[in-house]
Amino acid sequence: IMITHDRYFLDSVVNRIVEIDKGNLYSYSCSYLEYLKRKAEREEIAQAAERKRQSILRKEIEWIQRGARARSTKQKAHIARYEKLRDMDTPKTDQTIEITAGSSRLGNTTIELEHLFKSFNGNPLLTDFSYIFLHNDRVGIIGPNGCGKSTLFKMIAGKELPDSGTIKIGQTVKLGYFAQESEAIAPSVRVIDYIKEGGNTINTKEGSLSASAMLERFLFPPEMQYALVERLSGGERRRLSLLRILMEAPNILLLDEPTNDLDITTLTLLEDYLDSFHGIIVTISHDRYFLDRVCSRIFAFEGNGTLTQYEGGYTDYKNASSAEMKLTDSGLSSFSSPAETPEKTINRYNWKDGQEKKKKMSYKEQREFETIEDDIASLEEQIEHLDSEILLAASDFVRLNELTAKKEQCQSLLNEKMERWMYLEELNEETSRE
């Protein structure tokens, strides 16, 4: 059992993912990429169920407005179901945020490194390294711990000097340096005040955005913005430090392990932000997914102070640097004649497809209409009971899977019954009007 935000590691190693999302626990027997697909499907199903609930609720409201009275047990149950539908919570979904980056104008001269040498305790970290950063460069720096990655950043930022060589910084360069060890933030400072120290507004393609608006886009809702920094988690403080740097509208970003302590939602937000950043990005990272997502050039520390350049992201670097290239099978794909379209079978899932709208109930439908509300109530009770059992089985993953599967079956059957009830209700109304 492991807790990690390393997306490639998750995809390569695990065969089950348990997600805690908005107070609920979801279990998926699959890899990370398959989990993303299944989560999207789950959210789509939840939204479809919500649309169906709203449709049914409109029908129920019409029934109530016609002057329904709780004169019988069935009518009482009908009213109770209306009240339950009315009071159900709308499914919560991840907030979708479109975000564009702000930056300052960058002139022709950016950062020029010429013949840099740097050593530590007699061990070479950099040996005759030269590079001129280009506009819109997306550079990833990789290598083992202690090889000199952070030292290179500190030299560019002017916090350390090279043993020899020159570093030329253009006059229009506005550097945003996000260090691996975030600066300490006074715990008694309010979140929004700390951000305003970097800037009250930032210019983006959408226009000028306030510090408060940017905080919201970086997942700090209004109720958190006036809280003290001491109430934030470590990951939230790191996200706050990153936003503070971005509020200063840099045109070159030095990001030293920016994905540390960030959850996957925040990582996705950061990656989307960097997509729209009009400037140079240089990042040190062990997050292979992040490097593939953001970088178009890799510099790898390969020992004795040697930095080797590779084009592409992390995967391209691995392919280019691997001593043993994996051979790919080039077998011809087999061709087969297109399968004949099978004749459509009518079943409980597609009973409504292509069905002409009738004006009168059959005897069988009349009997079904008389009992379908009881069936719906029974399924709702089963789902409530399963929800209670799921809470009790939170630490028993085998039992949790069984209960979750049963609940999904009941929910699917309930959705079918509700849709069928709507059809029969409409048919009953038409029959009554004749």
N, C-alpha and C positions, 0 to 999 in steps of 0.2 A: 504494500500500500504506500503510495507516495502523493505528496502535494507538490505540484510544480506548475509554472507558467511557460515552460519550455515546450513550444508547440511541436517542433520536430521530434523531440524526445518522446512526447506523448504519442505521436503518430507511429513511431518506430517500435515502442516497447510495450505499451499497455494494450489490453484487450477488453477493458471495462473502464468507463468514465462515469464518475458520480459528480453531478453538478449541483451546487447549492445556488438557487436563483430565486430572489425575491421571497425568501422564507420557505421555499419548497425544495424538496430533494428529488432529483431525477437521476435514474440509473440507465446507462446505455452500454450494451455489450458490443463494443466496436472500437475502432481506432479514432484518433482525434478528427481526421478529415471526415470520416463517416459520421462522427458525432455532430459536426457542424451541419451536415445535411439533415440529420434526424432532428436536430434542434429546430432548424428552419421549418421542417415539416410540422413539428409539434406546435410551433407558434402559428403557422398558417392554419392548422386545424382548429386551434383555439380561437383565432379570429373568425374563421368560418362558423364555428359554433356560436360565437357572439352575435354575428349577423343573423343567424337563425333564431337565436334567443330574442333579438329585437323584433324580428318578423312575427314570432309567436306572441310576443308581448303585445304587439299592436292588435292582434286578433283578440287576445284576452281582454284588452282595454275596451275594444268594441263590444265584447260580450258583457262586460261589467256595465258599460254605459247604456246598454239596452235595458237596464233595470234588473239585473240578476239579483236574486235574493237567496239566502242560504236556507231554503225550505226543505232540502233533502240532504242526505249524507253525501250524495254524489256532487250536489251543487256546492256544499261546504268544502269538499275536496278540491273542486274546481277553483273556488275563490282562494283557497290556501295555496294552490299552485301558482295562481296569478301573483299573489303576494310574494311568494318565494322567487319567482322570475323577476319581479320588480326590484327585489332587494339584493339580487346577486351582484357581486362585484364584477366590474369589467376586467377582463384579463389584462395583466400588466405585461408590457413588452419593453425590450431595451430601447432606450431613447436613441432615435436616429438624428445625428447632428451633422449638418454640412458645415464644414469649417474651412476658411481660407486664411492663409498666412499673411502676415504683414512683414515688410522688411524695408530697409533703407536702400537708396541707390548705391550700386557698386561700380566704381570706375574701372578703367582698364587694368590698373595694377592691383593685384589681389594679394596673395601671399607667395613669396618666392624663397625657397630654401636652396641654398647653394653650399655643397661640399660640407655637410654637417658631420662632425665627429663628436661622440659623447661616450664616456666610459664611466663605470662605477666600480670602485675597489679593484681597478685593473682589468675589469671585464668589459669588453666593448659592447655598447648598446646600439650605437649608430656608427657606421663606417662609410664616410664619403657619400652621404645621401643628398641628392638634389631632386627638387620637383617644383614646378610652378603650377599652382592651383588654377584651374580654368573656371570660367563662369558656369554656374549650374553643375559643377562637379558633385558627384555623390560617391564619396570615398569611404571604404571600410578599412579599418586597421585591425589586423588579427595577429595572434601570437600567444605563446604561453605566458603565464603570470610571471612578472619580474623581468620580462625581456626588454622593456623600455617604451611601451606604448604610451603610458601616461606621462612619462618623462618627455616624449616628443610633444605632446599637447602642452605641457607646462612651458616648454621652450617657445612654442608658437605664441602662447599667451603672455610671454615675458616674465614668467614666474621662475624660470631657470635659464641659465646661459649655456650654450654649447661649449665644448672644449675648443672647437675651432669651426670655422665656417660662418656664413652670414644668413640672417633671416630678415627679409625685407617685407614690410607691411605697407600696403597702399594707403594713401591719405584718406580715401573714402571708406576704408574697411571699418565696420562696426562689428566687433567680435562678441559673440555670445558663447561663453564657456560654461558648460554644464559639467562640473567635476564629478568624479566617482563618489567623493565624500561631499555631500551637499553642505553648503554653509549653514551654520547654526542659526536658527530663527528664534528671536526672543519669544518665549512662550506666552507672554502677556500681550502680544500684538494681535490685533484682529486680522482675520484672513484678508479682508478687502483692503485694509490699510497697508499691509505688506505688499500687495500687488500694486497698489497705487504708487508706492515708492519707485517702481519700475516705470510707471507711466499711467496717466489717467485714461488715455485712449490709445488706440492703435489703428492705423489706416490699413484697410484690406480692400479687396475687390468689391466687397459689399458696402464699402464706405467706412466711416469712422465708428469703431466699436468701443464702448466704455469698458472699464476694468470689470464692472459687474457682469456685463454681457460675456466677456471672455471667460470669467470664472464659471459662468453657467455652461459654456461650451466645453470647459475642462472638468465638467461633472461636479461643480460646487454650486448646488442650488441656493437660492436666496437665503434660506434659513441657516445655511452653513457660513455664509459670507461674513456675518457679524460675530461669529464664534471666535474664541481665542485659539491661537495656534496650538496651545497645549492640549486641546481636545482632539487634535487630528492624529490619525494613525501614522506610522512611519511611511507607508506608501502614499498617503495623502499629502504629507509634508514634502515628499520628493516631487510629487506632481505639482505642488504649489511652487516649489523652487524652480521647476522647469518653466512654468507659466510666467514667473517673475522675469526670467531671462528673455522669454519671447516678447513680453510687453515692452522691452527696450528696443524692439524692432531691429535686431541685428541682421546683417547681410551675409555673415559667415557664422555657421554654427559648429562648435567643437563639442561633441557629445561623448562623454566618457562613461561607458556602460549605462546608457539612458534607460534601459529596460529593467534594471535592478529594482526590485520592490514594487513593480507596477503589475497590476492584474491584466488579464487579457483584454478586457474592455478598454482600459486606458492605453494599452499597447496599440490597439486598433485605432484609437483616437489619435495617438501620436503619429502613427504611420500615415494616416489620412492627412494630418496637418503638414507633415513633411512633403507629401506629394505636391502640395500647392505652394511650397516655400520657394520664392524666387531669389536664390542665392546659392552659396556653397555649403554643403553639408559634409563634415568629416566626423566619422563615428568610430569609437572603439567598442566592440561588442563581442560577447560569446554567444549571443542569440542568433543562431543560424537562420531562422525564419526571418528575423528582422533584417539581417544583412541581405538576404535574397530580395526582400520586399523593398528595401530603400536604396541599396548601393548598385552602382554600375561599374565600379572599379575597386579592386581589393589590393591592399599592400600587406604582404605577409612577412613577419619577422621570421627568418629562417636560420638564425644562429650567426654568431660572430659579427653581429651588428649589421647583417645584410637584410635589406628590405627589398622584396621582389614584387613587381607589379603584375597583376592579372586583370584582364578585362572581364566584366560581368559581375555577378553576385557570388555568394558563398559557394553555391553548387557548381558554378562555372570554375571557380578556383579549385575545388576538390577534383573536378574532372581533369583539369589541366595539370594539376600537380601530382596526381596519383601515379605511382610507379607501375602499378598493375591496372591497366585499363580493362574494365569489364567488357567481355565480348558480348555483343547483342545478337540474338538469334535473328536470322533474316529469312526464316521459313516463309514459304508462300502461304497466304491465307487461303483456306479452302473456299471454293465457291459452291454455292448450293442454289437450287432453283427457289424462287420466292415461294414461301408457304401460301397455300390457299387460305383465303379468309374464312375462318370457321363461321358456321351459322350461329347467330346470336342466340344465346339461351336466356330466357327470362328467369330471373331469380329475385331474391329479396333485396338485392342491391340496385337493380335497374328496372324494378317493376313500373316505374313512372315514365321511363324513356319512351318517347313516341306514342304515348297513350293519348287517345283522343279524350277531350273533356266531355264527360257524360253529364246528363242532366238529372239522372235518377239513380238512387242507390239500389244495388242488387240486395237480395235477402241476406247473402253472405256478408256483404259490406255493412248492412244494418246491424247484424249481430256483432261484427268486429267493432263498430262504432260504439256499441253499448258497453264493451268491456275494455276498450283501449286506454281509457283514463286510469282504470285500475292497474293495468299493465305498466303504465308510465309511473304511477305512484310507487309501485313495487320496485321498479328499477331504481328510482330515486332513493328509496330506502336502502337498497343494496349498496349503492354508491356511497351513501353517508356512512354505512357500516364499514365499508372497505377503507374509507378515508381514516376512520378511527383506528383500524387495525394497522394501516400504513404508518401512522404516527408511533404506534407502540413497537413496530418492527424496524425502526430507523437504523439500528445497528446490526440487524440480521439481513445481509444482502440477498441471501437465497430466498428467504421468506418475503423480502421486500420486492424482489423480481416477480414472484408468484402473485402477490397481491396487486402489483402494478399492472400485470398482464390481465388479471381478472377485471380490474377497474376499467381498463381500456376496452375490454369486450363489452362490459355493461354500458359504458358510455357510448360505444358505437351502436349498440342495440337501442339505447335510449334515443339517440339522434334519429335513427330510422323510424322509431315509433312516433316521435314528435313530428317528423315530416309527414308520416302517414296520417297522423291525427289531423294535421292542417288540411291535407287533401280531403279527408272524409268530412271535416267540418265545413269546408267550402261546398262540398257536394250536398251535405245536409241542408245548408242554407238555400241552395238553388232548388232543392226538392221542396222545401217549405214554402218558397215563393210561388210555386206553380199552383 
